[in-house]
Amino acid sequence: MTSYQYCILVLKKVSFDSNLFFKEYWKATKVVDVEDLEKLQNWCRCFVAQSPHLQSEMSF
């Protein structure tokens, strides 16, 4: 499992809480490889767009 895949797994598990989700997102941006950072950002935008409870905290 890559660091990118692990970060996605963690983000999905903590998505019930928007504060925790974005805290983990910012941590994830520091640990993924440079080439995976854009993939992570794109994934997060799509995931947040599908999760209304996360949209109010979107700040990336």
PDB file of N, CA, C and O in Angstrom:
ATOM      1  N   MET A   1       0.851  -1.171   0.000  1.00  0.00           N
ATOM      2  CA  MET A   1       0.000   0.000   0.000  1.00  0.00           C
ATOM      3  C   MET A   1       0.907   1.248   0.000  1.00  0.00           C
ATOM      4  O   MET A   1       1.825   1.367   0.812  1.00  0.00           O
ATOM      5  N   THR A   2       0.628   2.147  -0.911  1.00  0.00           N
ATOM      6  CA  THR A   2       1.415   3.378  -0.997  1.00  0.00           C
ATOM      7  C   THR A   2       0.945   4.391   0.058  1.00  0.00           C
ATOM      8  O   THR A   2      -0.118   4.233   0.659  1.00  0.00           O
ATOM      9  N   SER A   3       1.749   5.417   0.263  1.00  0.00           N
ATOM     10  CA  SER A   3       1.344   6.454   1.217  1.00  0.00           C
ATOM     11  C   SER A   3       0.085   7.160   0.727  1.00  0.00           C
ATOM     12  O   SER A   3      -0.756   7.560   1.532  1.00  0.00           O
ATOM     13  N   TYR A   4      -0.049   7.314  -0.587  1.00  0.00           N
ATOM     14  CA  TYR A   4      -1.254   7.922  -1.160  1.00  0.00           C
ATOM     15  C   TYR A   4      -2.490   7.081  -0.825  1.00  0.00           C
ATOM     16  O   TYR A   4      -3.499   7.617  -0.366  1.00  0.00           O
ATOM     17  N   GLN A   5      -2.412   5.786  -1.049  1.00  0.00           N
ATOM     18  CA  GLN A   5      -3.533   4.896  -0.761  1.00  0.00           C
ATOM     19  C   GLN A   5      -3.867   4.889   0.730  1.00  0.00           C
ATOM     20  O   GLN A   5      -5.037   4.873   1.112  1.00  0.00           O
ATOM     21  N   TYR A   6      -2.842   4.900   1.557  1.00  0.00           N
ATOM     22  CA  TYR A   6      -3.064   4.926   3.006  1.00  0.00           C
ATOM     23  C   TYR A   6      -3.770   6.221   3.423  1.00  0.00           C
ATOM     24  O   TYR A   6      -4.689   6.192   4.241  1.00  0.00           O
ATOM     25  N   CYS A   7      -3.344   7.339   2.868  1.00  0.00           N
ATOM     26  CA  CYS A   7      -3.965   8.625   3.201  1.00  0.00           C
ATOM     27  C   CYS A   7      -5.435   8.646   2.794  1.00  0.00           C
ATOM     28  O   CYS A   7      -6.278   9.156   3.532  1.00  0.00           O
ATOM     29  N   ILE A   8      -5.742   8.099   1.631  1.00  0.00           N
ATOM     30  CA  ILE A   8      -7.137   8.027   1.176  1.00  0.00           C
ATOM     31  C   ILE A   8      -7.952   7.183   2.157  1.00  0.00           C
ATOM     32  O   ILE A   8      -9.072   7.550   2.515  1.00  0.00           O
ATOM     33  N   LEU A   9      -7.402   6.074   2.582  1.00  0.00           N
ATOM     34  CA  LEU A   9      -8.074   5.194   3.541  1.00  0.00           C
ATOM     35  C   LEU A   9      -8.375   5.937   4.842  1.00  0.00           C
ATOM     36  O   LEU A   9      -9.491   5.873   5.358  1.00  0.00           O
ATOM     37  N   VAL A  10      -7.382   6.631   5.360  1.00  0.00           N
ATOM     38  CA  VAL A  10      -7.566   7.391   6.601  1.00  0.00           C
ATOM     39  C   VAL A  10      -8.608   8.484   6.406  1.00  0.00           C
ATOM     40  O   VAL A  10      -9.486   8.656   7.252  1.00  0.00           O
ATOM     41  N   LEU A  11      -8.525   9.223   5.307  1.00  0.00           N
ATOM     42  CA  LEU A  11      -9.471  10.309   5.063  1.00  0.00           C
ATOM     43  C   LEU A  11     -10.910   9.803   4.970  1.00  0.00           C
ATOM     44  O   LEU A  11     -11.831  10.448   5.472  1.00  0.00           O
ATOM     45  N   LYS A  12     -11.099   8.670   4.339  1.00  0.00           N
ATOM     46  CA  LYS A  12     -12.446   8.104   4.263  1.00  0.00           C
ATOM     47  C   LYS A  12     -12.958   7.725   5.651  1.00  0.00           C
ATOM     48  O   LYS A  12     -14.135   7.920   5.956  1.00  0.00           O
ATOM     49  N   LYS A  13     -12.073   7.182   6.493  1.00  0.00           N
ATOM     50  CA  LYS A  13     -12.491   6.752   7.828  1.00  0.00           C
ATOM     51  C   LYS A  13     -12.827   7.919   8.746  1.00  0.00           C
ATOM     52  O   LYS A  13     -13.674   7.777   9.629  1.00  0.00           O
ATOM     53  N   VAL A  14     -12.186   9.066   8.560  1.00  0.00           N
ATOM     54  CA  VAL A  14     -12.440  10.205   9.445  1.00  0.00           C
ATOM     55  C   VAL A  14     -13.408  11.213   8.827  1.00  0.00           C
ATOM     56  O   VAL A  14     -13.609  12.293   9.383  1.00  0.00           O
ATOM     57  N   SER A  15     -14.000  10.882   7.704  1.00  0.00           N
ATOM     58  CA  SER A  15     -14.857  11.838   6.994  1.00  0.00           C
ATOM     59  C   SER A  15     -16.154  12.161   7.741  1.00  0.00           C
ATOM     60  O   SER A  15     -16.890  13.058   7.330  1.00  0.00           O
ATOM     61  N   PHE A  16     -16.441  11.456   8.816  1.00  0.00           N
ATOM     62  CA  PHE A  16     -17.650  11.751   9.603  1.00  0.00           C
ATOM     63  C   PHE A  16     -17.525  13.094  10.328  1.00  0.00           C
ATOM     64  O   PHE A  16     -18.536  13.681  10.715  1.00  0.00           O
ATOM     65  N   ASP A  17     -16.305  13.583  10.513  1.00  0.00           N
ATOM     66  CA  ASP A  17     -16.052  14.830  11.243  1.00  0.00           C
ATOM     67  C   ASP A  17     -15.235  15.762  10.346  1.00  0.00           C
ATOM     68  O   ASP A  17     -14.095  15.446  10.003  1.00  0.00           O
ATOM     69  N   SER A  18     -15.802  16.897   9.968  1.00  0.00           N
ATOM     70  CA  SER A  18     -15.127  17.779   9.013  1.00  0.00           C
ATOM     71  C   SER A  18     -13.817  18.342   9.569  1.00  0.00           C
ATOM     72  O   SER A  18     -12.845  18.471   8.824  1.00  0.00           O
ATOM     73  N   ASN A  19     -13.770  18.675  10.847  1.00  0.00           N
ATOM     74  CA  ASN A  19     -12.519  19.198  11.427  1.00  0.00           C
ATOM     75  C   ASN A  19     -11.419  18.151  11.390  1.00  0.00           C
ATOM     76  O   ASN A  19     -10.280  18.449  11.029  1.00  0.00           O
ATOM     77  N   LEU A  20     -11.756  16.947  11.758  1.00  0.00           N
ATOM     78  CA  LEU A  20     -10.782  15.857  11.738  1.00  0.00           C
ATOM     79  C   LEU A  20     -10.364  15.534  10.306  1.00  0.00           C
ATOM     80  O   LEU A  20      -9.188  15.283  10.041  1.00  0.00           O
ATOM     81  N   PHE A  21     -11.318  15.540   9.395  1.00  0.00           N
ATOM     82  CA  PHE A  21     -11.020  15.258   7.992  1.00  0.00           C
ATOM     83  C   PHE A  21      -9.971  16.236   7.460  1.00  0.00           C
ATOM     84  O   PHE A  21      -8.981  15.817   6.861  1.00  0.00           O
ATOM     85  N   PHE A  22     -10.181  17.522   7.672  1.00  0.00           N
ATOM     86  CA  PHE A  22      -9.246  18.503   7.124  1.00  0.00           C
ATOM     87  C   PHE A  22      -7.917  18.533   7.877  1.00  0.00           C
ATOM     88  O   PHE A  22      -6.880  18.863   7.300  1.00  0.00           O
ATOM     89  N   LYS A  23      -7.948  18.193   9.152  1.00  0.00           N
ATOM     90  CA  LYS A  23      -6.692  18.061   9.891  1.00  0.00           C
ATOM     91  C   LYS A  23      -5.863  16.925   9.292  1.00  0.00           C
ATOM     92  O   LYS A  23      -4.659  17.075   9.082  1.00  0.00           O
ATOM     93  N   GLU A  24      -6.507  15.796   9.018  1.00  0.00           N
ATOM     94  CA  GLU A  24      -5.815  14.662   8.408  1.00  0.00           C
ATOM     95  C   GLU A  24      -5.402  14.961   6.965  1.00  0.00           C
ATOM     96  O   GLU A  24      -4.363  14.491   6.501  1.00  0.00           O
ATOM     97  N   TYR A  25      -6.216  15.742   6.265  1.00  0.00           N
ATOM     98  CA  TYR A  25      -5.862  16.120   4.890  1.00  0.00           C
ATOM     99  C   TYR A  25      -4.551  16.899   4.878  1.00  0.00           C
ATOM    100  O   TYR A  25      -3.664  16.611   4.075  1.00  0.00           O
ATOM    101  N   TRP A  26      -4.426  17.884   5.765  1.00  0.00           N
ATOM    102  CA  TRP A  26      -3.205  18.692   5.790  1.00  0.00           C
ATOM    103  C   TRP A  26      -2.006  17.848   6.202  1.00  0.00           C
ATOM    104  O   TRP A  26      -0.900  18.073   5.709  1.00  0.00           O
ATOM    105  N   LYS A  27      -2.200  16.889   7.088  1.00  0.00           N
ATOM    106  CA  LYS A  27      -1.112  15.973   7.443  1.00  0.00           C
ATOM    107  C   LYS A  27      -0.738  15.119   6.239  1.00  0.00           C
ATOM    108  O   LYS A  27       0.440  14.859   5.992  1.00  0.00           O
ATOM    109  N   ALA A  28      -1.742  14.686   5.497  1.00  0.00           N
ATOM    110  CA  ALA A  28      -1.495  13.834   4.331  1.00  0.00           C
ATOM    111  C   ALA A  28      -0.705  14.564   3.262  1.00  0.00           C
ATOM    112  O   ALA A  28       0.127  13.958   2.586  1.00  0.00           O
ATOM    113  N   THR A  29      -0.952  15.856   3.099  1.00  0.00           N
ATOM    114  CA  THR A  29      -0.222  16.612   2.072  1.00  0.00           C
ATOM    115  C   THR A  29       1.266  16.683   2.375  1.00  0.00           C
ATOM    116  O   THR A  29       2.074  16.942   1.484  1.00  0.00           O
ATOM    117  N   LYS A  30       1.624  16.455   3.623  1.00  0.00           N
ATOM    118  CA  LYS A  30       3.034  16.502   4.004  1.00  0.00           C
ATOM    119  C   LYS A  30       3.746  15.154   3.838  1.00  0.00           C
ATOM    120  O   LYS A  30       4.975  15.107   3.783  1.00  0.00           O
ATOM    121  N   VAL A  31       2.982  14.065   3.757  1.00  0.00           N
ATOM    122  CA  VAL A  31       3.619  12.746   3.701  1.00  0.00           C
ATOM    123  C   VAL A  31       3.561  12.070   2.335  1.00  0.00           C
ATOM    124  O   VAL A  31       4.338  11.151   2.077  1.00  0.00           O
ATOM    125  N   VAL A  32       2.667  12.498   1.463  1.00  0.00           N
ATOM    126  CA  VAL A  32       2.603  11.846   0.151  1.00  0.00           C
ATOM    127  C   VAL A  32       3.751  12.332  -0.728  1.00  0.00           C
ATOM    128  O   VAL A  32       4.289  13.421  -0.530  1.00  0.00           O
ATOM    129  N   ASP A  33       4.107  11.515  -1.686  1.00  0.00           N
ATOM    130  CA  ASP A  33       5.148  11.883  -2.641  1.00  0.00           C
ATOM    131  C   ASP A  33       4.701  13.090  -3.455  1.00  0.00           C
ATOM    132  O   ASP A  33       3.505  13.336  -3.613  1.00  0.00           O
ATOM    133  N   VAL A  34       5.652  13.825  -3.961  1.00  0.00           N
ATOM    134  CA  VAL A  34       5.355  15.030  -4.744  1.00  0.00           C
ATOM    135  C   VAL A  34       4.453  14.703  -5.936  1.00  0.00           C
ATOM    136  O   VAL A  34       3.540  15.468  -6.248  1.00  0.00           O
ATOM    137  N   GLU A  35       4.701  13.577  -6.599  1.00  0.00           N
ATOM    138  CA  GLU A  35       3.895  13.216  -7.762  1.00  0.00           C
ATOM    139  C   GLU A  35       2.470  12.787  -7.381  1.00  0.00           C
ATOM    140  O   GLU A  35       1.567  12.827  -8.217  1.00  0.00           O
ATOM    141  N   ASP A  36       2.272  12.381  -6.133  1.00  0.00           N
ATOM    142  CA  ASP A  36       0.930  11.989  -5.681  1.00  0.00           C
ATOM    143  C   ASP A  36       0.151  13.143  -5.053  1.00  0.00           C
ATOM    144  O   ASP A  36      -1.047  13.011  -4.800  1.00  0.00           O
ATOM    145  N   LEU A  37       0.800  14.248  -4.805  1.00  0.00           N
ATOM    146  CA  LEU A  37       0.139  15.372  -4.142  1.00  0.00           C
ATOM    147  C   LEU A  37      -1.024  15.900  -4.977  1.00  0.00           C
ATOM    148  O   LEU A  37      -2.101  16.152  -4.437  1.00  0.00           O
ATOM    149  N   GLU A  38      -0.828  16.071  -6.265  1.00  0.00           N
ATOM    150  CA  GLU A  38      -1.913  16.560  -7.115  1.00  0.00           C
ATOM    151  C   GLU A  38      -3.064  15.566  -7.175  1.00  0.00           C
ATOM    152  O   GLU A  38      -4.229  15.962  -7.183  1.00  0.00           O
ATOM    153  N   LYS A  39      -2.740  14.276  -7.218  1.00  0.00           N
ATOM    154  CA  LYS A  39      -3.791  13.246  -7.190  1.00  0.00           C
ATOM    155  C   LYS A  39      -4.592  13.324  -5.901  1.00  0.00           C
ATOM    156  O   LYS A  39      -5.817  13.201  -5.923  1.00  0.00           O
ATOM    157  N   LEU A  40      -3.918  13.525  -4.785  1.00  0.00           N
ATOM    158  CA  LEU A  40      -4.584  13.633  -3.494  1.00  0.00           C
ATOM    159  C   LEU A  40      -5.497  14.859  -3.462  1.00  0.00           C
ATOM    160  O   LEU A  40      -6.632  14.780  -2.993  1.00  0.00           O
ATOM    161  N   GLN A  41      -5.007  15.971  -3.955  1.00  0.00           N
ATOM    162  CA  GLN A  41      -5.814  17.197  -3.981  1.00  0.00           C
ATOM    163  C   GLN A  41      -7.054  17.009  -4.842  1.00  0.00           C
ATOM    164  O   GLN A  41      -8.149  17.412  -4.449  1.00  0.00           O
ATOM    165  N   ASN A  42      -6.895  16.402  -6.008  1.00  0.00           N
ATOM    166  CA  ASN A  42      -8.042  16.157  -6.892  1.00  0.00           C
ATOM    167  C   ASN A  42      -9.040  15.198  -6.257  1.00  0.00           C
ATOM    168  O   ASN A  42     -10.250  15.414  -6.328  1.00  0.00           O
ATOM    169  N   TRP A  43      -8.527  14.136  -5.636  1.00  0.00           N
ATOM    170  CA  TRP A  43      -9.411  13.181  -4.966  1.00  0.00           C
ATOM    171  C   TRP A  43     -10.206  13.890  -3.868  1.00  0.00           C
ATOM    172  O   TRP A  43     -11.412  13.685  -3.729  1.00  0.00           O
ATOM    173  N   CYS A  44      -9.517  14.720  -3.096  1.00  0.00           N
ATOM    174  CA  CYS A  44     -10.165  15.405  -1.976  1.00  0.00           C
ATOM    175  C   CYS A  44     -11.250  16.358  -2.478  1.00  0.00           C
ATOM    176  O   CYS A  44     -12.332  16.417  -1.893  1.00  0.00           O
ATOM    177  N   ARG A  45     -10.983  17.096  -3.540  1.00  0.00           N
ATOM    178  CA  ARG A  45     -11.998  18.001  -4.094  1.00  0.00           C
ATOM    179  C   ARG A  45     -13.250  17.223  -4.506  1.00  0.00           C
ATOM    180  O   ARG A  45     -14.369  17.637  -4.204  1.00  0.00           O
ATOM    181  N   CYS A  46     -13.061  16.111  -5.188  1.00  0.00           N
ATOM    182  CA  CYS A  46     -14.201  15.282  -5.623  1.00  0.00           C
ATOM    183  C   CYS A  46     -14.944  14.704  -4.426  1.00  0.00           C
ATOM    184  O   CYS A  46     -16.175  14.711  -4.401  1.00  0.00           O
ATOM    185  N   PHE A  47     -14.216  14.206  -3.437  1.00  0.00           N
ATOM    186  CA  PHE A  47     -14.827  13.604  -2.260  1.00  0.00           C
ATOM    187  C   PHE A  47     -15.634  14.631  -1.482  1.00  0.00           C
ATOM    188  O   PHE A  47     -16.751  14.346  -1.049  1.00  0.00           O
ATOM    189  N   VAL A  48     -15.080  15.818  -1.304  1.00  0.00           N
ATOM    190  CA  VAL A  48     -15.769  16.878  -0.563  1.00  0.00           C
ATOM    191  C   VAL A  48     -17.003  17.335  -1.338  1.00  0.00           C
ATOM    192  O   VAL A  48     -18.035  17.629  -0.735  1.00  0.00           O
ATOM    193  N   ALA A  49     -16.909  17.396  -2.648  1.00  0.00           N
ATOM    194  CA  ALA A  49     -18.057  17.810  -3.464  1.00  0.00           C
ATOM    195  C   ALA A  49     -19.227  16.842  -3.302  1.00  0.00           C
ATOM    196  O   ALA A  49     -20.383  17.238  -3.457  1.00  0.00           O
ATOM    197  N   GLN A  50     -18.939  15.583  -2.993  1.00  0.00           N
ATOM    198  CA  GLN A  50     -19.980  14.575  -2.818  1.00  0.00           C
ATOM    199  C   GLN A  50     -20.435  14.452  -1.360  1.00  0.00           C
ATOM    200  O   GLN A  50     -21.344  13.679  -1.058  1.00  0.00           O
ATOM    201  N   SER A  51     -19.813  15.202  -0.468  1.00  0.00           N
ATOM    202  CA  SER A  51     -20.124  15.116   0.961  1.00  0.00           C
ATOM    203  C   SER A  51     -20.501  16.494   1.482  1.00  0.00           C
ATOM    204  O   SER A  51     -19.628  17.265   1.881  1.00  0.00           O
ATOM    205  N   PRO A  52     -21.787  16.813   1.482  1.00  0.00           N
ATOM    206  CA  PRO A  52     -22.231  18.162   1.871  1.00  0.00           C
ATOM    207  C   PRO A  52     -21.762  18.608   3.262  1.00  0.00           C
ATOM    208  O   PRO A  52     -21.513  19.794   3.476  1.00  0.00           O
ATOM    209  N   HIS A  53     -21.642  17.684   4.192  1.00  0.00           N
ATOM    210  CA  HIS A  53     -21.227  18.062   5.546  1.00  0.00           C
ATOM    211  C   HIS A  53     -19.761  18.507   5.606  1.00  0.00           C
ATOM    212  O   HIS A  53     -19.347  19.126   6.586  1.00  0.00           O
ATOM    213  N   LEU A  54     -18.982  18.203   4.582  1.00  0.00           N
ATOM    214  CA  LEU A  54     -17.583  18.627   4.534  1.00  0.00           C
ATOM    215  C   LEU A  54     -17.411  19.947   3.788  1.00  0.00           C
ATOM    216  O   LEU A  54     -16.395  20.620   3.960  1.00  0.00           O
ATOM    217  N   GLN A  55     -18.368  20.321   2.976  1.00  0.00           N
ATOM    218  CA  GLN A  55     -18.212  21.484   2.105  1.00  0.00           C
ATOM    219  C   GLN A  55     -18.076  22.793   2.855  1.00  0.00           C
ATOM    220  O   GLN A  55     -17.401  23.702   2.370  1.00  0.00           O
ATOM    221  N   SER A  56     -18.685  22.922   4.007  1.00  0.00           N
ATOM    222  CA  SER A  56     -18.616  24.182   4.741  1.00  0.00           C
ATOM    223  C   SER A  56     -17.210  24.465   5.268  1.00  0.00           C
ATOM    224  O   SER A  56     -16.872  25.621   5.520  1.00  0.00           O
ATOM    225  N   GLU A  57     -16.405  23.453   5.434  1.00  0.00           N
ATOM    226  CA  GLU A  57     -15.040  23.604   5.963  1.00  0.00           C
ATOM    227  C   GLU A  57     -13.985  23.615   4.871  1.00  0.00           C
ATOM    228  O   GLU A  57     -12.798  23.754   5.167  1.00  0.00           O
ATOM    229  N   MET A  58     -14.389  23.473   3.619  1.00  0.00           N
ATOM    230  CA  MET A  58     -13.431  23.343   2.528  1.00  0.00           C
ATOM    231  C   MET A  58     -12.564  24.583   2.429  1.00  0.00           C
ATOM    232  O   MET A  58     -13.065  25.688   2.217  1.00  0.00           O
ATOM    233  N   SER A  59     -11.265  24.395   2.583  1.00  0.00           N
ATOM    234  CA  SER A  59     -10.344  25.525   2.540  1.00  0.00           C
ATOM    235  C   SER A  59      -9.005  25.114   1.948  1.00  0.00           C
ATOM    236  O   SER A  59      -7.963  25.401   2.536  1.00  0.00           O
ATOM    237  N   PHE A  60      -9.009  24.463   0.818  1.00  0.00           N
ATOM    238  CA  PHE A  60      -7.734  24.058   0.209  1.00  0.00           C
ATOM    239  C   PHE A  60      -7.688  24.441  -1.233  1.00  0.00           C
ATOM    240  O   PHE A  60      -6.693  24.181  -1.909  1.00  0.00           O
TER     241      PHE A  60
END
